[in-house]
C-alpha cells in the first residue's frame, strides 16, 4: 500500500503510555530503494530484444536466495494451519468427497506489489473454508513464465489452512510460447538430474508457499520431449514431497509431447497424473469422460478427488452454465473435485472505477454461497450450484487465544478503536482475519435480515459485520465453528455497536456439535450487558463462560429487537484465558534509500506475532500510521521532511493475536 495515504494522528500522550524502547540510529543505507514486487522468471534463456517498461527478465536457473533483493518482502511468514470439518451447515454438503481448487490471477505478472496497495479495488478472497488449493495464476511470454505467489496471499491462505501453489505457464504458440522454454525447463545436468526441479523446490521453500502447478501448453514437441517432461515432473514431485510441497499437473501436454487437451484422465495423460499429486482436467470434459476418469483413478489406487474438473468462470462467474450433476450430483457420491478457473470474476465483472468493496463481496457471497446467501438454507432452484451446497466448510479456530476484528484485508478507511484514523482506501490481504466460514447463517422464524461485511464502520481495520433488518423475531447469526478449550479463566470479548433501533444482545456458545447436518448448534445464550457509554459508540463487553465446560464447538450472537428496524454491527470477537502483550522486534534499520523512498528491515519479535505495524513520529509529538505487514521488511514511498526535521523517526511494534501491541522500537533516518 502507499503509506503516504494511510495517515493517523494519535495524541502524543498515548505514545507516552507505552514503555520506552531504545532508538536504533540507522547507518547510512545502501542507495537504491526500489518498490518490491512479486517474483517471476523464465526457466533459463530469455526472450530476444528488451523487456517492456516495468518488466524485469530473470532466469530461474541463475536464481539464488542470497541474491534475491526482494525475498524479505515476498517470503510468507504464516505457517499452514491445520483444519477440521464441523457438522455441515446443510444436508447436501459433504466432507471427504469433492474438493475445490481455484486458479486466480490477483494482478498482472509484472509490477504486482509485494505488500498491498492504496486501493480497495482488489480480489480480497475470503471464502477460504471451501478451498483445498489455490493456484497463483499468471505468466506471459513477454514478462515471465514462472510465478511465485506474493506473501500477503500465502499468509492469508495459510491462516485459513489453504495451500498455495506457484504457477509454471508454458504458453501456447499463439500467445508467444516458444518450445525452447519447455526444453529449458526439462534440461538435465551431467548427473542426469533436472536442475530446475531443484530450483523450483528451493524457491517454494524460501518463499514459504506449498508447491507448483505445471501447465505445459506449448505445442510442437515429440515423444522425447514428452518423456523428458515426465521425468522432470517425477523428480519435481519427489523433491517437493521431501519439503512438504505438492505438484499439480494441467491436462495439456500428452505423453507423446504434443499438446492435446483431453478433458479426461486417460492413457494420454495418465503417466503425468501418476507422477503428480493431482491433475486439473481441461474444460472439454463431459459427464461420460468424468465418470470414466473417476473410475480410472480408482483403478490406479488414487483418489478420484485428486482430479479437478475444470469450470471456466472467467466470463460469467455465477451465471456460468455447468453440468453440475456430472461433477457433484445431488443424490449420489461426487464424481470428481472442482477446479475453478478465474473466480475473481466476482471483482472483474464490476465496472472499473465502481468496484466498491460491498459490491464485490455481494457478488463473491453469491458465487460461493448461492442465491439464498445462507448456506443453511440452499436455494434448490438456483441453477448455480455454489460450493456451499456441495462441499462442507472447514475451520482453523482450534486454540487460544483467538481474536478477530472481521478485517477482510481491504477497506475504504482505516479504523482504530472505532475512530477513522485514515480516510484512504487500502488493501493488504495478510492483514485479513480468520473469517466466519458460513456466510451468512441467520436463524429466525421471522424475516431474515441482511448480514454482510460492511465498510462504513469498523472497530479496527477496515470492516465489520452488519446485521440490517426488521428483526421482527429473534435472530441467531452463526459466526465460527471452533474447537476451543474452556478453562477456569476463559472469557469471550464482544465488541459491537447499534446504529439504528434498539436490540438485546446475547452471546451464543455451543459445547457440542449439532444433532445432525443443517441443525442448529446446541447453543447456550449468555446475556451481553452494555458497559457505560462505550468508546466512539462501541461497546466492549467481557463475558466469563461460567457454568460451561469442555470445548467450544460454535460461536454466534442472538439479537432480539426492542425497537426496529435495526442496524447492528459486530466489530470484534475474542476468546482468551489471559491478556498478554507480545515482545518487541529488534534491529530495526533502513536498508536502502532513494530520496523519500525507503526500505526498512528488522529482526523478528520472539513468540507468536499476528503482524507488525509501523508509525512515523512527527516533530509535534503525533504519530502517523504507515502500514502493517507480516514480514520483517517494509517499503515506504514518497516521504518528505517535516518542517524543521533533520531526520525521520519511525516506530515499529509487534501486534499479538489479541491485538495487543509491544513496546515500540525506534529507527531514525537522516535527511
N, C-alpha and C positions, 0 to 999 in steps of 0.2 A: 504494500500500500504506500501511497505517497504521504510520508509523515508530516509534511508541511501543512496538510489539510486536516490533520487529526489533532486538534488543539483542545486542551482542557486547562483551565486556570483553577488552581486549588490554593486556598489560603495558606500563607506561609506558616501559620500556626499549626496546620495539620502536619506539615513536614517536621515541625519541631517535636511532635509527639513520638516520632519514630526514633529508635536508638541510633546513636551516631555510628558512622562507619568510616573507615579510612578512605581518604581521597587517593586515587591512583593517577598520578600525573602521567599522561601519555608521552612517550618519547616521540620524536618526530617520525611519523609513519612513512612507509613506502608511498610514493606517489602513484596515482592511477586508480582512484576509487570508481570502478565501473559498476553498473547495476548487475546483480546476479540473475541468471535465467536458468530454467530447466535445461538439462543437457541432452544433446543429440549428436549422433555420429553417422558416418559411413563405415562399412565394415573395415575397409583398408584404403583402396585407391579413391581419389577424389575426382569430381567431375572436371571436365576441361573448362578453361576460362576462369572467371572470377565470381565469387558469390554476390548476391544482391545485397542491398542496403539492410543492415541489421542482422545479416546471416553470417555465421562462422562455420566454415567447413572444418571438420575434425575427423581423424581416423581412430576408430575404436582400437585397432591393433596397437597404436602407439600410446593409448591412454595409460596413465599411472596415477594412482590415488594421490601420491605425494606431490604431483604436479597439477592437480585439479584445483584451480584457484577458487572455484565456487562450491567445492564439496561441503564446506561447513554450512552453507546456506541451503543446500539441497539434500543433506543426509537426514532422513527421518529419525525421530527420537522416541516415538511411542511404540512399545512392543505390541505384537499381535495378541489381542486379548482372547481368552477362551470364552466360548458361548455355551448357553444351554437353551433348550427348547421348552417353553412352558406349554401348558394345555392350550391348543389352538383357540383363536378368537371366534371361530365359527365351525360348523360341522363339515365343511368342504375342504378346508386347508389341511394338508398332510405334512407330516415330518418323515424324513427318511426316504423320500421319493424324489420328484423333480427338484432341481436346484436352479439358481438363476445366476447367469453371468451377464455383465454389461460391458460393452465396448464404447468408451466415452472419450470424445475429443473436447477437453476442457478449454483449449486455446490453440492458436497456431503452433506449429513445430518450433519456430524461432521466436525470440523475444517474448517468451512465456515467463512472467515474473516468478521468481523462486518463492516469494513471501507475500503474496496478495497484491492488491492494488486499490486505488482510490475510486472505486465504483462498486455499487451494489449489484450491478448487472453481471451476474456470474452464475454458473450452474452449481449451486450450493446443494449438492446431493445430500439428502437426509434420510431416505428410506433404506438405510443400510441393513435393517433387520431381515430383509428378503434376499439379500445378495450373498453369494458364495465366492464370487471372484469378480474383481474389477480390472479391466484392461485399459491402460493409459494409451488410448488410440491416437494415432497420428503418424507423421512421416511424409516426406515428399522427395522427389528426385532432385529438386533444386535446393533443398535445405539439409536434409539428413534422413536416414532410414531407420535408425535405432534410437528409441526414445526412452529415457529414464524418467519415471514419474517424479514430479516435484514433491517436496516434503510435506506441505500442508495437506495434500490429498492422501498421502500414505498415513500421516499421523491421524487424520480423522477416520479413515477406513479402519486402521488398526484399533483405534479406541472402541470401534463397534464390532471388532472381530472379523473384518473382511480382508483377505489377502489382495495385494495389488501387483499386477504384472506389468513390466515394461513391454514395449512393442518393437518387433522386428518386422519391417514392412519392405518387402522387395516388390516394387510396384509393377503393374502391367506395362508392357512396352508403350501402350497408348498414353500412359501417364509418365513417360520418361524413363521407365525402368531399363536397366542395362544388365545383360546377363553376366557381365564381368563382376558385378557386385554380389551376385549369387555365388559365383566361383570364389570370390574373395572370402565370403563368409565361411565356406566349407573347405578352405585350403588346409592342407596337412603340413606339419613340420617334419623334420628329418626322422623323428622317432615314430611317426605315424599317427600322432595325435592332432587334435583340432585346436589350435591356439586361441581362436576366437570364442570357442566354447568356454574355455577357462576365463577369458576376459569378461564374458557376459556374467558369469557367476561371481567374479570378483567385483564387478560394478554393482550388482544387486546387493552383495554383502556390504560394500562400502556405503551405498546409498540407503540401505535399510528397507528395501522392498523385497518381494516374495517370488520372483522368477520372471519368466518370459513367455510371451505369445509370439509364435513363429508363423509368419504369413508370407509364404513364398509364391508370388503371383507373376513373376517374370517368365514369360514363355520362351521357347526355343531350346530348351535343354534336351538331353538324351538320357539313356539308361545309366550311363556312367555318372552323370551329374545327380540323377535320382538316388543312386546308391551312395554317392558322397554325402548328399543331404541326409539320408537315413543314418549313416554313420555319425554325422555331426549331431543329429537330434539325440541319438542314443548316448553319446558322450556328454552332451549338454545335460541330459536328464540325470545321468549318473553323478556328475559333478554337482548339479543343483541339489539333488536329494541329500548329498552329504552335508549341505549347508542349510537344509530345511526349506529349500526352494522348490518350485514346481515349473512344469513346462506344458503349455497348451499348443496344440497344432491346429492350423486352419486348413480346412478341406479345399486345397487349390492344387498344389503340385502333386502329381501321382508318382508311383514308384518307378515309372519309366522316364521321369524327368520333365515331362510336359505338364502344362497347366490345363487341367480339365476338372472343373468343379463338379463333384459327384452328387451332392445333395443326399449323401448316404454314407454309411460305413460299408465298404465292400473291398474286393480284392485289390482295387486300385490305390487305396489309402490305408488299408488295414495295418500294414507294417509301420506306418507313421503313428497311427493311434496306439499301437503296442509299444512304440518307442517313447511315447509321451505320457503325461498324466491324464490328459483329456483332449477332446477334439471338438472344434466348432464346425458343425455340419452346415455347409453352404445353403443359402436360401432356396435352392432348387428342389428341396425335399418335397415329398408327397406323403400322404398317410401311409401308403404302401412301403415306401423306402424307409420311413422312420420305424415302422413296425419291424421290417427286416433288419434294420440297423440295431434295434434293441435286442432282437433275437441273436444276432451275430455277436454282439458284445457279451451276452450271457454265455454263449458257447465258448468264447475266448477266456472265460473266467474273469471278465471285467464287469464293472457295474455299468448298466445301460445309462445311468445318470451321470456318467463321465462323458456323455455325448451332449453337446449344447446345440439344440436345434435353432438355427439362425432365424430371428424375426427382425426384419428391417423396419424400424420405426422412425428413420431419419426424416421422412417426408410428411407423415401423417400422425405420428405418435399414437395416442389412444383412439384415433379414428382409423387405424390400420385394420384391414380385414385379414383375419388369421383363422386358419382351421385349427382351433384350439383342441378339438377332440382328437386330432392327430398327435398332440403332444401331451396334454393334460386332460384326458377325458374325465367326465364328471362321475361316471358310475363304475369305473374300474381303475386298476393301477395305472399310474402315469407311464407313458411310453419312453420318454427321454427327458432331459433337462431343457431349459430355455436359455438361448443366447440372444440378448437384446443388442441390436446394432444401433447405436446413437440415440439413446433415450434422452439426451439433452435437447431433443425436440421441445421438451416442456419449457425450455427457455427460448430456443432459437425461433420458434414459430411466432413469438410475440413481436410486434413491430419494433424495429430498432429505435432507441430513444424513449420507448414506452414500456420498458421491461421492469416494472415495479416489482419489488420482492413479493408482495402479496399476490400479484397475478401469476408469477412463476410458481409459487407454492400451491396455488389453487390448481394449476394445470398438473403439477407434479403429484399432488394428492390424488387427482383424478386418474392419473396413469397408474400409480402403484396400488391404490386402494379400491378404485372403481367408482361408478356413478353415485353410489349411495354415500360415499365419503365416510363410511363407517364399516370397518372390517367385521364387526359382529353381526351385521345385517346386510349381506351382499345383495345387490340388485340382480335377481335371476334373469331379468330381461335385458340386461346390459350386454350388447354384442362384444364389448371389450372385456375379456376375462382377465381382470387385473391380477397381479401376483398374489395379493392378499386373499383372493378367492381360492387359490390352489395350493399355496405354499405357506407353511407355518413360519411365523416370525421367530426370531431369536433375540437374546438379550445378553449383555456382558455385565450387568449390575449384580455383582456377586460378593463384594467385600466392602468393609467400612474403612474410612469414611467414604460416602458417596454424596456428591453435590452436583446440581445443575442450575443454571440460570436461563435455560432454554435458548441458548445462543445458537443460531443456525449457521454461523460463520460468515454472515454478511449483514449489512444493515444500512439504513439511511442516516443514522446518527450513532453516537456512542454515549452510553449512559453509565453513570456510577451512582449508586445509592438512589436511584430513581431520578436523578437530575441529568439533563442534557449537558454533556461535557465536551461534545463536538457535534457540530451540525453538518459534518462532511460524510458523504457516503463512503463505504469501505467493503472489502472482502478479504478474508484470510481464513481458509477452511480449517486450519489446525486449531483455531480458537473455538470451533464448534464443540458443544457439549455432547455427551451421550444423551440422545433424544428419545422420547417415547416411541416405542416400536409400533403401536396400534393407533393410527391416526385416521379419524378420532373415534374411539368408542364412547358414546354418550348414552347412558341407560336411563330411560324415563318412560312413564306411561302417558306423558303429555306431549306437547310439541317439542320436537328436538331442536335445541339451539345450534347455532353455528359455532364450531370450535376450530380455531385456526392459529397459526403463528401470526403475530401482529408486530408491526414495525413502528407504530406511532407511540409506543411507550414500552419501557423496559426497566427492570431493576438494575441490571448490569449487562453490558454488551450491547446487542442491537435488537433483541426481540423478546417477546413474552408470549404466553398462551392466552388468547382472548376467547371468552365464552360470551356469546351475544345472542339474546333471545328473550322470549316472554317468560320462560321458566314458570309456566302455569302449573307444573308439578315438579317435585324434587328431581334433580338430575345428578347421576353419578358419572363422572368423567374418569375413565381408566387412564392411568399415567404410565406406570412402569411395572413390568414383570421382573421380579428380583429374586435373589437368594441371599438375603442379608441376615446375619445372625443377630439375635436380640440378646443383649446383656443387661446387667442391672442398671447401667447408666445410659442406655441407648435412648436417644431422643430424635424427633423429627422436627426440622425447622421449615416453616412455610412462610413465604413472603408473597403478599398479594395486595391488590388494590381494586376498589369498586369505583368505576367511572360513572355508572348510571344505575338507578334503582337502589334497592337495599336487599341484602342477602345474608342468610345464616350459612356459615361455612363449617364443614366437618371434614376431618381427615379420614380417609378410608384405608384401612390396613387389613390385609388378609394374611393369615399364617398357614394357609394350606391352599392347594390347587382347587379350581372349580370342580364340581361333581362330574362334569362331562364337557367336551369341547363346545364352546359357544355359551356355556353357562356363566353366570355372574360369579366372580370370586367370592368366597365366604367372608365378606368384609365385616370388621368391627368399626364403628364410627365414633370418632373422638371429637368432641366439640372444640372449635377453634375460637377463642375469645380475644377480641382486639385488645391491644395494649396501648393505652394513651392515644396520642394523636398520630403516632407513626412518624415516618420520615418521608418528606415530599409526597405525602398521601399514601405511602405504602406501609402496610403492617407486616412486621416480622415477629412471628409467634413461635415459641419453642414448646413442643408437646412431648412429655415423657410417655413411653409406651407402657404405662402402668397396667399391670394385670396380663400383659401379653408375654408369651414365652416362645422359644423355638426359633423359627426363621420367618422373616417377612417374604411372602411369595408375590404380593401385589400391593401397589400403592395407587391411590386415586383421591379424588375430592368429591364430596356430596354438597350440592348447592341447593338451598331452599329459599326462594324469593319471598320477602315480606313486602316488597314493593317492586313492581315491574313496569316496563321491561328492564332487563338487567344487562349491563356491560361490566364484566368482571374479568380481571386479568391476573394470571399467576406468573410471578417473576422469579421465584426461586424455590428450590426444594433441596433439603439436605438431610441425610441420616448419619448420625455420628454417635460415638461414645464420649469423645473429648474434643476440645478445640486446641489445635496446635498450629504454630506458625512455622513455615519452612526456614531452613538455614539460608544464608545469603550466598550468592555466587561469589567468585573471586577472580582476580586477574583481569578485570575489565580494561580494555585498551582499544585505541584506534589503530587499525592495521593498514589503512590506506586512505589517502585524502586527495581530492581534486577540488580545490575551492571549497564550496559548501557541501560537496558530496563526500560522505564518509563511510568507511566500512568499520564496524565495531565487532569485537570478539571478546569472549570471556570463558572462564573455566566453570564447569557445571557446579551448581549447588549440590551438596550431598543430600541423599534421601529422595523421596518421591516429590516430583515437581510437575504441576499442571502446565505452566508456561512461564515465560519471563515478560516483564513489562519495562518499558524504557520511557523516562521523562527527561525533559530539559529544565534545568534550574535557571531562571531568569534573574537579571540584576535586581529586580524589585522584590525578590523573595517568592514569587509564584512559580508553579511548576506547569510545564506544558507537556501533555501526553503525546508521545511519538509513535507508539505501537507496541505490539506484543508478538511473540514468536515462541515456538517450542525448541528452536535451535539455539546454538550458542554463538550466533553471529547475527548481525543486523545491518542493513544498508539504509543510510539516511541521505536524502537528496535535497538540494536547494536550500541548505541552511544559510542564514545571513547573520552577521554580528548584530547584536542588540546595541543600542546607544550606550556608549561608554564601556563596552565589553571588550576585554583584551583576550579572553579565552571562553570558549563554550564549555559549560559544565553539564554533565549528564548523570542521572541516577538510574541505576538498574536494580530491579527487585525480582526475586523469585515469588511465584504465586502457587500456593498449595491447592490441594483438592477441594478444600472448603473455601477457597478464595481468600484465605488469609495470606498476608504478604510478609516477606522477610525484611530485615533491615536493609537500607539502601547501600549500594556500593557506588562510589562516585568516580567518574573519569573526566579529565579535562582535556580540551584540545585548543592550543593557542591559535589565534587567527593570524 
